[in-house]
């Protein structure tokens, strides 16, 4: 084993992964391969003998935060390899980005507790160094994909037990991509398209694009914040009803500048406690100032339609995009139920190994 470890891998741990350019529509043609976009941490996994290193897209080590994954990779039959993939945390059959974020914690005991409660999985979608220690980065994607499937079938095998090392599906058929959307709907974070004839483009966006799934929702305006300067509205605080309570679920701030005076006047006329009756906007953090956390509660009279990319943990992951006011929509109709499709998970698309 020592001899295996002493021979360096052909790629350094600082090797940047291939990246994708964001597009509005997926390209079509025989030269493209499609894969689901996974909602996790991009990771390049290196194994050399008993040494396993998990590296983030930014070149930061992730190994200490996912000890169970390091152990799974160390248990594979293959003793030397480099895999490109995504770290995800399944919880109750769906992927939880919130549980994933909790792993980035300084306390080893806390990480161990979280790993035991919700073990992470590694979704592999490219093989950069094979089990013989041979670099594949100069080979076209068609050959790397075939090598990856063979690697997962033989080298990973049962030693990657517990279905924690998983093979991402891929297809050259747009019909299959449409089937993915019908199967899991809102549970699909997006689709990645890669040129099948190109080599692995480390740190480059050439030959790889991604299309994120964008959705819309109608929300109650339960409050607002003033802009950091002046007395004009800066952002609308969004709410959805669940079991009779109005919960704060996020914000939108791209209100057209020429509309802000009129919108501010309309909002100020509706200021009334308590605004949100359930979950309320959070308090100060190291990224916010005292003023930025102050907000004005509103009577639940206004409804807006917003566009968002992901909803998890009872809130919009990122800020939403304001689309339009919805005076035709009753506030009580704006419930969590409209986001039930989010509960479907792209985990259904994975081909499990080791069983």
C-alpha contacts under 8 A as a table, 3 or more apart, distances in Angstrom:
res1	aa1	res2	aa2	distance
1	X	4	X	5.11
1	X	5	X	6.42
1	X	49	X	6.03
1	X	50	X	7.55
2	X	5	X	5.12
2	X	6	X	6.12
2	X	49	X	7.33
3	X	6	X	5.14
3	X	7	X	6.72
4	X	7	X	5.77
4	X	48	X	6.86
4	X	49	X	5.45
4	X	79	X	7.75
4	X	80	X	7.92
5	X	8	X	7.00
5	X	48	X	5.36
5	X	49	X	4.75
5	X	50	X	7.13
5	X	51	X	7.33
8	X	48	X	7.54
9	X	12	X	7.01
9	X	48	X	6.93
9	X	80	X	7.59
9	X	81	X	7.87
9	X	129	X	7.99
9	X	133	X	6.49
10	X	129	X	7.59
10	X	133	X	7.28
10	X	134	X	7.23
10	X	135	X	6.15
11	X	15	X	6.43
11	X	129	X	7.90
11	X	135	X	7.50
12	X	15	X	5.42
13	X	46	X	7.25
13	X	53	X	7.76
13	X	55	X	7.08
13	X	59	X	7.70
14	X	55	X	7.85
14	X	59	X	5.58
15	X	59	X	7.58
15	X	202	X	7.26
16	X	57	X	6.44
16	X	58	X	7.45
16	X	59	X	6.93
16	X	202	X	5.48
16	X	203	X	4.98
17	X	44	X	7.12
17	X	57	X	6.25
17	X	84	X	7.36
17	X	201	X	7.78
17	X	202	X	5.10
17	X	203	X	5.42
18	X	200	X	6.66
18	X	201	X	5.31
18	X	202	X	4.51
18	X	203	X	4.92
18	X	204	X	5.51
18	X	205	X	6.55
18	X	208	X	7.91
19	X	202	X	7.63
19	X	203	X	6.09
19	X	204	X	5.63
19	X	205	X	4.82
19	X	206	X	7.97
19	X	208	X	6.75
20	X	192	X	7.74
20	X	204	X	7.78
20	X	205	X	4.88
20	X	206	X	7.57
20	X	207	X	7.89
20	X	208	X	4.77
20	X	209	X	4.50
20	X	210	X	5.85
21	X	205	X	5.67
21	X	206	X	7.94
21	X	208	X	6.45
21	X	209	X	4.50
21	X	210	X	6.01
22	X	209	X	5.77
22	X	210	X	5.00
22	X	211	X	5.93
22	X	212	X	7.65
23	X	26	X	6.97
23	X	209	X	6.48
23	X	210	X	6.00
23	X	211	X	5.36
24	X	211	X	5.95
24	X	212	X	7.88
25	X	211	X	6.36
26	X	191	X	7.99
26	X	193	X	6.95
26	X	209	X	7.73
26	X	210	X	7.43
26	X	211	X	6.40
27	X	32	X	7.41
27	X	193	X	7.34
28	X	31	X	7.96
28	X	32	X	6.59
28	X	174	X	7.69
29	X	32	X	5.89
30	X	33	X	7.93
30	X	172	X	6.84
31	X	195	X	5.65
31	X	196	X	5.47
31	X	197	X	6.65
32	X	172	X	6.24
32	X	193	X	6.14
32	X	194	X	5.50
32	X	195	X	4.74
32	X	196	X	5.60
33	X	170	X	6.66
33	X	171	X	5.63
33	X	172	X	4.61
33	X	173	X	7.82
33	X	193	X	5.50
33	X	194	X	5.20
33	X	195	X	6.32
33	X	196	X	6.03
34	X	170	X	5.48
34	X	171	X	5.25
34	X	172	X	6.01
34	X	173	X	7.71
34	X	174	X	7.98
34	X	177	X	7.29
34	X	191	X	6.70
34	X	192	X	5.64
34	X	193	X	4.52
34	X	194	X	6.47
35	X	168	X	7.11
35	X	169	X	6.09
35	X	170	X	4.67
35	X	171	X	6.72
35	X	191	X	5.76
35	X	192	X	5.19
35	X	193	X	6.49
36	X	168	X	7.45
36	X	169	X	7.23
36	X	170	X	7.59
36	X	188	X	7.15
36	X	189	X	7.53
36	X	190	X	6.15
36	X	191	X	4.61
36	X	192	X	6.04
36	X	346	X	7.87
37	X	188	X	7.25
37	X	189	X	5.66
37	X	190	X	4.83
37	X	191	X	4.82
37	X	192	X	5.68
37	X	210	X	7.57
37	X	212	X	7.89
38	X	86	X	6.77
38	X	88	X	7.71
38	X	188	X	7.81
38	X	189	X	6.34
38	X	190	X	7.60
38	X	346	X	7.91
39	X	88	X	6.83
39	X	95	X	7.16
39	X	97	X	6.85
39	X	189	X	6.26
40	X	86	X	5.87
40	X	87	X	5.41
40	X	88	X	4.75
40	X	89	X	7.62
40	X	97	X	6.44
40	X	100	X	7.25
41	X	56	X	7.20
41	X	86	X	5.39
41	X	87	X	5.03
41	X	88	X	6.73
42	X	56	X	5.98
42	X	57	X	5.77
42	X	84	X	7.90
42	X	85	X	6.03
42	X	86	X	4.46
42	X	87	X	6.36
43	X	54	X	6.33
43	X	55	X	5.44
43	X	56	X	4.76
43	X	57	X	6.10
43	X	84	X	6.16
43	X	85	X	5.45
43	X	86	X	5.36
43	X	87	X	6.48
44	X	54	X	5.94
44	X	55	X	5.26
44	X	56	X	6.57
44	X	57	X	7.49
44	X	82	X	6.88
44	X	83	X	5.68
44	X	84	X	4.56
44	X	85	X	6.24
45	X	52	X	7.22
45	X	53	X	5.87
45	X	54	X	4.65
45	X	55	X	6.39
45	X	82	X	5.52
45	X	83	X	5.10
45	X	84	X	6.40
45	X	85	X	7.76
46	X	51	X	7.95
46	X	52	X	5.58
46	X	53	X	5.10
46	X	54	X	6.41
46	X	80	X	7.75
46	X	81	X	6.10
46	X	82	X	4.60
46	X	83	X	6.73
47	X	50	X	7.17
47	X	51	X	5.67
47	X	52	X	4.48
47	X	53	X	6.55
47	X	73	X	7.41
47	X	74	X	7.20
47	X	79	X	6.60
47	X	80	X	5.17
47	X	81	X	5.38
47	X	82	X	6.38
48	X	51	X	5.22
48	X	52	X	6.57
48	X	79	X	6.04
48	X	80	X	4.61
48	X	81	X	6.87
49	X	52	X	7.92
49	X	74	X	7.98
49	X	79	X	5.05
49	X	80	X	6.14
50	X	74	X	6.21
50	X	79	X	7.52
51	X	74	X	7.49
52	X	63	X	7.77
52	X	70	X	5.96
52	X	73	X	7.17
52	X	74	X	6.49
53	X	61	X	7.17
53	X	62	X	7.63
53	X	63	X	5.75
53	X	70	X	7.28
54	X	61	X	5.86
54	X	62	X	5.15
54	X	63	X	4.86
54	X	70	X	7.53
55	X	58	X	7.90
55	X	59	X	5.65
55	X	60	X	5.54
55	X	61	X	4.60
55	X	62	X	5.53
55	X	63	X	7.31
56	X	59	X	5.08
56	X	60	X	5.11
56	X	61	X	6.22
56	X	62	X	6.38
57	X	60	X	7.37
61	X	64	X	7.64
62	X	65	X	5.54
62	X	66	X	6.70
63	X	66	X	5.40
63	X	67	X	6.16
63	X	70	X	6.53
64	X	67	X	5.76
64	X	108	X	7.80
65	X	103	X	5.66
65	X	104	X	6.08
65	X	105	X	7.32
65	X	111	X	6.11
66	X	69	X	5.51
66	X	70	X	6.63
66	X	103	X	7.46
66	X	111	X	7.62
66	X	115	X	6.99
66	X	120	X	7.07
67	X	70	X	5.09
67	X	71	X	6.23
67	X	112	X	7.58
67	X	115	X	7.49
68	X	71	X	5.07
68	X	72	X	6.27
68	X	115	X	6.59
68	X	119	X	6.76
68	X	120	X	7.23
69	X	72	X	5.00
69	X	73	X	6.15
69	X	120	X	6.62
69	X	121	X	6.83
69	X	122	X	7.22
69	X	164	X	7.40
70	X	73	X	5.22
70	X	74	X	6.05
71	X	74	X	5.01
71	X	75	X	6.25
72	X	75	X	5.08
72	X	76	X	6.77
72	X	159	X	7.35
72	X	160	X	5.44
72	X	161	X	7.25
72	X	164	X	7.32
72	X	165	X	7.53
73	X	76	X	5.46
73	X	160	X	6.62
73	X	165	X	7.75
74	X	79	X	7.69
75	X	159	X	5.39
75	X	160	X	6.38
76	X	79	X	7.10
76	X	155	X	6.38
76	X	156	X	5.01
76	X	157	X	7.20
76	X	158	X	7.82
76	X	159	X	4.72
76	X	160	X	5.52
77	X	154	X	7.92
77	X	155	X	4.98
77	X	156	X	6.02
77	X	157	X	7.47
77	X	159	X	6.41
78	X	81	X	7.06
78	X	131	X	5.27
78	X	155	X	4.97
78	X	156	X	6.81
79	X	131	X	6.66
80	X	129	X	7.76
80	X	130	X	7.16
80	X	131	X	5.28
80	X	132	X	6.71
80	X	133	X	5.62
81	X	127	X	7.86
81	X	128	X	7.48
81	X	129	X	4.87
81	X	130	X	5.09
81	X	131	X	5.26
81	X	132	X	7.62
81	X	133	X	6.05
82	X	127	X	6.26
82	X	128	X	5.30
82	X	129	X	4.74
82	X	130	X	6.93
83	X	124	X	6.49
83	X	125	X	7.73
83	X	126	X	5.97
83	X	127	X	4.80
83	X	128	X	5.85
83	X	129	X	7.11
84	X	124	X	5.94
84	X	125	X	6.08
84	X	126	X	4.98
84	X	127	X	6.17
84	X	128	X	6.98
85	X	122	X	6.60
85	X	123	X	5.32
85	X	124	X	4.22
85	X	125	X	5.29
85	X	126	X	6.67
86	X	122	X	5.69
86	X	123	X	5.13
86	X	124	X	6.62
87	X	120	X	6.70
87	X	121	X	5.80
87	X	122	X	4.71
87	X	123	X	6.39
88	X	95	X	6.58
88	X	96	X	7.54
88	X	97	X	7.55
88	X	100	X	6.80
88	X	120	X	5.70
88	X	121	X	5.38
88	X	122	X	6.39
88	X	123	X	7.40
89	X	95	X	5.60
89	X	96	X	5.68
89	X	97	X	7.08
89	X	99	X	6.62
89	X	100	X	5.84
89	X	118	X	6.74
89	X	119	X	6.54
89	X	120	X	4.47
89	X	121	X	6.06
90	X	93	X	6.01
90	X	94	X	5.32
90	X	95	X	4.44
90	X	96	X	6.02
90	X	118	X	7.04
90	X	119	X	7.58
90	X	120	X	6.80
90	X	121	X	7.40
90	X	347	X	7.95
91	X	94	X	5.44
91	X	95	X	6.00
91	X	96	X	6.11
91	X	118	X	6.56
93	X	345	X	6.88
93	X	347	X	7.02
94	X	343	X	7.04
94	X	344	X	6.92
94	X	345	X	4.79
94	X	346	X	7.34
94	X	347	X	6.39
95	X	345	X	6.71
95	X	346	X	7.86
95	X	347	X	7.29
96	X	99	X	5.42
96	X	100	X	6.48
96	X	312	X	7.38
96	X	313	X	7.96
97	X	100	X	4.87
97	X	101	X	6.24
97	X	312	X	7.45
98	X	101	X	5.18
98	X	102	X	6.41
98	X	312	X	7.59
98	X	313	X	6.72
99	X	102	X	5.12
99	X	103	X	6.85
99	X	118	X	7.86
100	X	103	X	5.56
100	X	104	X	7.77
101	X	104	X	5.86
102	X	105	X	6.55
102	X	114	X	7.97
103	X	111	X	5.79
103	X	114	X	7.00
104	X	111	X	7.83
105	X	108	X	7.63
105	X	110	X	7.12
105	X	111	X	6.52
107	X	110	X	5.30
107	X	111	X	6.45
108	X	111	X	5.13
108	X	112	X	6.17
109	X	112	X	5.09
109	X	113	X	6.22
110	X	113	X	5.12
110	X	114	X	6.29
111	X	114	X	5.20
111	X	115	X	6.04
112	X	115	X	5.05
112	X	116	X	6.22
113	X	116	X	5.25
113	X	117	X	6.31
114	X	117	X	5.07
114	X	118	X	5.95
114	X	119	X	7.43
115	X	118	X	5.38
115	X	119	X	4.71
115	X	120	X	6.96
116	X	119	X	5.89
120	X	164	X	6.89
121	X	163	X	7.59
121	X	164	X	4.33
121	X	165	X	5.94
121	X	166	X	7.23
122	X	164	X	6.03
122	X	165	X	4.95
122	X	166	X	6.03
123	X	165	X	6.19
123	X	166	X	4.75
123	X	167	X	5.68
123	X	168	X	5.79
124	X	127	X	7.85
124	X	165	X	7.23
124	X	166	X	6.00
124	X	167	X	5.10
124	X	168	X	5.78
125	X	145	X	7.77
125	X	148	X	7.59
125	X	167	X	6.47
125	X	168	X	5.38
125	X	169	X	7.92
126	X	144	X	6.67
126	X	145	X	6.43
126	X	148	X	6.24
127	X	130	X	6.55
127	X	136	X	7.14
127	X	144	X	6.02
127	X	145	X	7.23
127	X	147	X	7.01
127	X	148	X	5.25
128	X	135	X	5.93
128	X	136	X	5.06
128	X	137	X	5.48
128	X	144	X	7.50
129	X	132	X	7.86
129	X	133	X	5.71
129	X	134	X	5.32
129	X	135	X	4.42
129	X	136	X	5.59
129	X	137	X	7.61
130	X	133	X	5.36
130	X	134	X	5.45
130	X	135	X	6.67
130	X	136	X	7.12
130	X	147	X	7.55
130	X	151	X	7.48
131	X	134	X	7.36
131	X	151	X	7.42
131	X	155	X	7.25
135	X	138	X	7.58
136	X	139	X	5.36
136	X	144	X	6.53
137	X	140	X	7.88
137	X	144	X	7.96
137	X	199	X	5.95
137	X	200	X	4.88
137	X	201	X	7.83
138	X	199	X	4.95
138	X	200	X	6.30
139	X	143	X	6.31
139	X	144	X	6.48
139	X	198	X	7.49
139	X	199	X	5.11
139	X	200	X	7.28
140	X	143	X	5.63
140	X	144	X	6.42
140	X	196	X	6.34
140	X	197	X	4.98
140	X	198	X	4.71
140	X	199	X	4.40
140	X	200	X	7.21
141	X	144	X	4.89
141	X	145	X	5.84
141	X	195	X	7.16
141	X	196	X	4.76
141	X	197	X	5.98
141	X	198	X	6.00
141	X	199	X	6.15
141	X	200	X	7.21
142	X	145	X	5.31
142	X	146	X	6.36
142	X	196	X	5.38
142	X	197	X	6.71
143	X	146	X	5.16
143	X	147	X	6.15
144	X	147	X	5.03
144	X	148	X	6.04
145	X	148	X	4.93
145	X	149	X	6.25
146	X	149	X	5.27
146	X	150	X	6.29
147	X	150	X	5.11
147	X	151	X	5.99
148	X	151	X	4.94
148	X	152	X	6.12
149	X	152	X	5.17
149	X	153	X	6.15
149	X	167	X	7.58
150	X	153	X	5.12
150	X	154	X	6.15
150	X	155	X	7.78
151	X	154	X	5.38
151	X	155	X	4.99
151	X	156	X	6.39
152	X	155	X	5.86
152	X	156	X	4.87
152	X	157	X	6.25
152	X	166	X	7.96
152	X	167	X	6.99
152	X	353	X	7.36
153	X	156	X	6.43
153	X	157	X	5.57
153	X	353	X	7.40
154	X	157	X	5.21
156	X	159	X	6.03
156	X	160	X	5.40
156	X	165	X	7.61
156	X	354	X	7.62
157	X	160	X	5.91
157	X	161	X	7.58
157	X	353	X	6.48
157	X	354	X	5.02
158	X	161	X	5.09
158	X	353	X	7.34
158	X	354	X	4.04
158	X	355	X	6.72
159	X	354	X	7.00
160	X	163	X	6.81
160	X	164	X	6.56
160	X	165	X	5.75
160	X	353	X	7.65
160	X	354	X	6.06
161	X	164	X	6.57
161	X	165	X	7.63
161	X	353	X	7.74
161	X	354	X	5.16
161	X	355	X	7.44
162	X	354	X	6.87
162	X	355	X	7.80
163	X	166	X	6.34
163	X	352	X	5.78
163	X	353	X	5.70
163	X	354	X	5.97
163	X	355	X	7.35
165	X	353	X	7.08
166	X	350	X	6.90
166	X	351	X	6.72
166	X	352	X	5.70
166	X	353	X	6.07
167	X	350	X	6.52
167	X	351	X	5.94
167	X	352	X	6.94
167	X	353	X	7.41
168	X	349	X	7.90
168	X	350	X	5.81
168	X	351	X	7.00
169	X	349	X	6.85
169	X	350	X	6.20
169	X	351	X	6.87
171	X	174	X	7.82
171	X	176	X	6.84
171	X	177	X	7.55
173	X	176	X	5.35
173	X	177	X	6.70
174	X	177	X	4.89
174	X	178	X	6.28
175	X	178	X	5.17
175	X	179	X	6.30
176	X	179	X	4.85
176	X	180	X	6.31
177	X	180	X	5.07
177	X	181	X	6.62
178	X	181	X	5.15
178	X	182	X	6.35
179	X	182	X	5.00
179	X	183	X	6.00
180	X	183	X	5.05
180	X	184	X	6.24
180	X	185	X	7.46
180	X	188	X	7.87
180	X	349	X	7.39
181	X	184	X	5.58
181	X	185	X	4.67
181	X	186	X	7.79
181	X	188	X	6.86
182	X	185	X	5.52
184	X	187	X	5.24
184	X	188	X	6.13
184	X	341	X	8.00
184	X	344	X	5.34
184	X	345	X	5.84
184	X	346	X	5.92
184	X	348	X	7.50
185	X	188	X	5.94
185	X	341	X	6.51
185	X	342	X	7.57
185	X	344	X	6.94
186	X	189	X	7.30
186	X	213	X	7.84
186	X	341	X	5.14
186	X	342	X	4.63
186	X	343	X	7.49
186	X	344	X	6.58
186	X	345	X	7.83
187	X	341	X	6.89
187	X	342	X	5.06
187	X	343	X	6.35
187	X	344	X	4.74
187	X	345	X	4.35
187	X	346	X	5.41
188	X	191	X	7.93
188	X	213	X	7.26
188	X	345	X	6.76
188	X	346	X	5.30
189	X	212	X	6.14
189	X	213	X	5.76
189	X	309	X	7.79
189	X	310	X	7.41
189	X	346	X	7.96
190	X	210	X	7.10
190	X	211	X	5.52
190	X	212	X	4.20
190	X	213	X	4.89
191	X	210	X	5.73
191	X	211	X	5.41
191	X	212	X	6.59
191	X	213	X	7.98
192	X	208	X	7.16
192	X	209	X	5.77
192	X	210	X	4.28
192	X	211	X	6.41
193	X	208	X	5.72
193	X	209	X	5.31
193	X	210	X	6.14
194	X	207	X	5.71
194	X	208	X	4.45
194	X	209	X	6.59
195	X	198	X	5.75
195	X	207	X	5.06
195	X	208	X	6.42
198	X	201	X	7.94
198	X	207	X	6.97
201	X	204	X	5.34
201	X	205	X	7.31
201	X	206	X	6.79
201	X	207	X	7.92
205	X	208	X	5.79
205	X	209	X	7.36
212	X	309	X	7.15
213	X	309	X	6.18
214	X	307	X	6.60
214	X	308	X	5.74
214	X	309	X	4.73
214	X	310	X	7.81
215	X	307	X	5.55
215	X	308	X	5.43
215	X	309	X	6.14
215	X	310	X	8.00
216	X	305	X	6.72
216	X	306	X	5.48
216	X	307	X	4.29
216	X	308	X	6.05
217	X	305	X	5.60
217	X	306	X	5.57
217	X	307	X	6.55
217	X	308	X	7.74
217	X	338	X	7.32
217	X	339	X	7.80
218	X	303	X	6.56
218	X	304	X	5.59
218	X	305	X	4.36
218	X	306	X	6.44
218	X	326	X	7.72
218	X	334	X	5.92
219	X	238	X	5.78
219	X	239	X	5.59
219	X	240	X	5.80
219	X	303	X	5.51
219	X	304	X	5.48
219	X	305	X	6.32
219	X	306	X	7.54
219	X	331	X	7.55
219	X	334	X	5.56
219	X	335	X	7.94
220	X	238	X	5.70
220	X	239	X	4.96
220	X	240	X	6.24
220	X	300	X	6.37
220	X	301	X	7.31
220	X	302	X	5.82
220	X	303	X	4.57
220	X	304	X	6.52
220	X	331	X	5.72
220	X	334	X	6.56
221	X	224	X	7.56
221	X	236	X	6.35
221	X	237	X	5.72
221	X	238	X	4.92
221	X	239	X	6.11
221	X	298	X	7.26
221	X	300	X	6.47
221	X	301	X	7.43
221	X	302	X	5.53
221	X	303	X	5.96
221	X	304	X	7.06
222	X	236	X	7.92
222	X	237	X	5.83
222	X	238	X	5.88
222	X	239	X	5.79
222	X	246	X	7.88
222	X	248	X	7.41
222	X	275	X	4.91
222	X	276	X	5.72
222	X	297	X	6.14
222	X	298	X	5.19
222	X	299	X	6.76
222	X	300	X	5.74
223	X	236	X	6.27
223	X	237	X	4.97
223	X	238	X	7.27
223	X	271	X	7.90
223	X	275	X	5.97
223	X	276	X	7.69
223	X	295	X	6.56
223	X	296	X	5.28
223	X	297	X	4.31
223	X	298	X	4.84
224	X	233	X	6.99
224	X	234	X	7.50
224	X	235	X	5.70
224	X	236	X	4.47
224	X	237	X	5.17
224	X	267	X	7.78
224	X	295	X	5.61
224	X	296	X	5.34
224	X	297	X	6.84
224	X	298	X	7.64
225	X	233	X	6.06
225	X	234	X	5.59
225	X	235	X	5.36
225	X	236	X	6.59
225	X	237	X	7.55
225	X	292	X	7.45
225	X	294	X	6.65
225	X	295	X	4.71
225	X	296	X	6.22
226	X	229	X	7.87
226	X	230	X	7.70
226	X	231	X	6.02
226	X	232	X	5.61
226	X	233	X	4.40
226	X	234	X	4.72
226	X	235	X	6.90
226	X	295	X	7.46
227	X	230	X	6.52
227	X	231	X	6.76
227	X	232	X	5.87
227	X	233	X	5.50
227	X	234	X	3.86
227	X	235	X	7.29
228	X	234	X	7.38
228	X	291	X	7.32
228	X	292	X	7.04
229	X	232	X	7.92
232	X	260	X	6.30
232	X	261	X	6.31
232	X	264	X	5.80
233	X	236	X	7.68
233	X	260	X	6.24
233	X	261	X	7.81
233	X	263	X	7.34
233	X	264	X	5.36
234	X	253	X	6.04
234	X	255	X	7.99
235	X	251	X	6.48
235	X	252	X	5.57
235	X	253	X	4.19
235	X	254	X	7.62
235	X	255	X	7.70
236	X	251	X	5.50
236	X	252	X	5.37
236	X	253	X	6.27
237	X	248	X	7.01
237	X	249	X	7.86
237	X	250	X	6.09
237	X	251	X	4.51
237	X	252	X	6.80
237	X	281	X	7.99
238	X	248	X	5.76
238	X	249	X	5.75
238	X	250	X	5.27
238	X	251	X	5.25
238	X	252	X	7.44
239	X	246	X	5.85
239	X	247	X	5.16
239	X	248	X	4.42
239	X	249	X	5.36
239	X	250	X	7.22
239	X	276	X	7.28
240	X	246	X	5.44
240	X	247	X	5.45
240	X	248	X	6.78
240	X	249	X	6.79
240	X	334	X	5.54
240	X	335	X	4.93
240	X	336	X	5.81
241	X	244	X	5.97
241	X	245	X	5.32
241	X	246	X	4.38
241	X	247	X	6.12
241	X	332	X	6.81
241	X	333	X	7.99
241	X	334	X	6.13
241	X	335	X	4.40
241	X	336	X	6.13
242	X	245	X	5.41
242	X	246	X	6.56
242	X	247	X	7.28
242	X	335	X	5.91
242	X	336	X	5.89
245	X	276	X	7.68
245	X	277	X	5.42
245	X	278	X	5.14
246	X	276	X	5.25
246	X	277	X	5.16
246	X	278	X	5.28
246	X	279	X	7.35
247	X	276	X	5.90
247	X	277	X	6.60
247	X	278	X	4.66
247	X	279	X	4.53
247	X	280	X	6.45
248	X	276	X	6.41
248	X	278	X	7.33
248	X	279	X	5.43
248	X	280	X	5.26
248	X	281	X	6.04
248	X	315	X	7.52
249	X	314	X	6.30
249	X	315	X	4.13
249	X	316	X	5.98
250	X	315	X	5.83
250	X	316	X	5.44
250	X	317	X	7.94
250	X	318	X	7.76
250	X	319	X	6.70
250	X	320	X	7.59
251	X	319	X	5.72
251	X	320	X	6.31
252	X	255	X	7.85
252	X	306	X	7.62
252	X	319	X	5.73
252	X	320	X	4.97
252	X	321	X	5.82
252	X	322	X	5.91
253	X	319	X	7.66
253	X	320	X	7.68
253	X	321	X	7.28
253	X	322	X	7.12
254	X	321	X	6.27
254	X	322	X	5.94
255	X	259	X	7.05
255	X	260	X	6.71
255	X	322	X	6.60
256	X	259	X	5.42
256	X	260	X	6.57
257	X	260	X	5.31
258	X	261	X	7.19
259	X	262	X	5.68
259	X	263	X	6.11
260	X	263	X	4.95
260	X	264	X	5.80
261	X	264	X	5.18
261	X	265	X	6.31
262	X	265	X	5.17
262	X	266	X	6.29
263	X	266	X	5.07
263	X	267	X	6.14
264	X	267	X	5.11
264	X	268	X	6.07
265	X	268	X	5.25
265	X	269	X	6.40
266	X	269	X	5.41
266	X	270	X	6.92
267	X	270	X	5.29
267	X	271	X	6.62
267	X	298	X	7.40
268	X	271	X	5.36
270	X	298	X	5.42
270	X	299	X	5.64
270	X	301	X	7.90
271	X	296	X	6.54
271	X	297	X	5.65
271	X	298	X	4.38
271	X	299	X	6.29
272	X	275	X	6.55
272	X	297	X	5.58
272	X	298	X	4.83
272	X	299	X	5.31
273	X	297	X	5.49
273	X	298	X	6.52
273	X	299	X	7.13
274	X	277	X	6.44
274	X	297	X	5.85
274	X	298	X	7.26
274	X	299	X	7.81
275	X	296	X	7.91
275	X	297	X	4.18
275	X	298	X	4.73
275	X	299	X	5.85
275	X	300	X	6.86
276	X	279	X	6.77
276	X	280	X	5.82
276	X	297	X	7.27
277	X	280	X	7.43
282	X	293	X	7.47
283	X	293	X	6.05
284	X	287	X	7.92
284	X	288	X	5.83
284	X	289	X	6.70
284	X	290	X	6.51
284	X	293	X	5.83
285	X	288	X	5.30
285	X	289	X	7.65
286	X	289	X	7.87
288	X	292	X	5.95
288	X	293	X	6.87
289	X	292	X	5.16
289	X	293	X	6.63
290	X	293	X	5.55
290	X	294	X	6.72
291	X	294	X	5.27
292	X	295	X	7.93
298	X	301	X	7.94
300	X	331	X	6.66
301	X	331	X	6.40
302	X	325	X	7.80
302	X	326	X	7.65
302	X	327	X	7.07
302	X	331	X	6.90
303	X	325	X	6.11
303	X	326	X	5.25
303	X	327	X	6.47
303	X	329	X	6.62
303	X	330	X	7.48
303	X	331	X	6.11
304	X	322	X	7.40
304	X	323	X	7.46
304	X	324	X	5.85
304	X	325	X	4.40
304	X	326	X	5.25
305	X	322	X	6.56
305	X	323	X	5.55
305	X	324	X	5.44
305	X	325	X	6.18
305	X	326	X	6.47
306	X	320	X	6.05
306	X	321	X	5.33
306	X	322	X	4.69
306	X	323	X	5.17
306	X	324	X	7.24
307	X	320	X	5.63
307	X	321	X	5.02
307	X	322	X	6.64
307	X	323	X	6.76
308	X	311	X	7.72
308	X	316	X	7.10
308	X	318	X	7.57
308	X	319	X	7.45
308	X	320	X	4.93
308	X	321	X	6.57
309	X	316	X	7.91
309	X	317	X	7.70
309	X	318	X	7.57
309	X	320	X	7.81
310	X	316	X	5.96
310	X	317	X	5.63
310	X	318	X	7.40
311	X	314	X	6.94
311	X	315	X	5.57
311	X	316	X	4.39
311	X	317	X	5.64
311	X	339	X	7.89
311	X	342	X	7.03
312	X	315	X	5.63
312	X	316	X	6.43
312	X	317	X	6.50
312	X	342	X	7.90
316	X	319	X	6.91
316	X	320	X	7.38
326	X	329	X	5.52
327	X	330	X	7.61
329	X	333	X	7.02
330	X	333	X	5.44
330	X	334	X	7.36
331	X	334	X	5.50
332	X	335	X	6.98
334	X	338	X	7.58
335	X	338	X	6.17
336	X	339	X	5.61
336	X	340	X	7.06
337	X	340	X	5.21
338	X	341	X	7.57
339	X	342	X	5.64
339	X	343	X	7.86
340	X	343	X	5.61
340	X	344	X	7.93
341	X	344	X	5.77
342	X	345	X	7.44
345	X	348	X	6.24
346	X	349	X	5.52
346	X	350	X	7.49
347	X	350	X	5.51
352	X	355	X	7.26
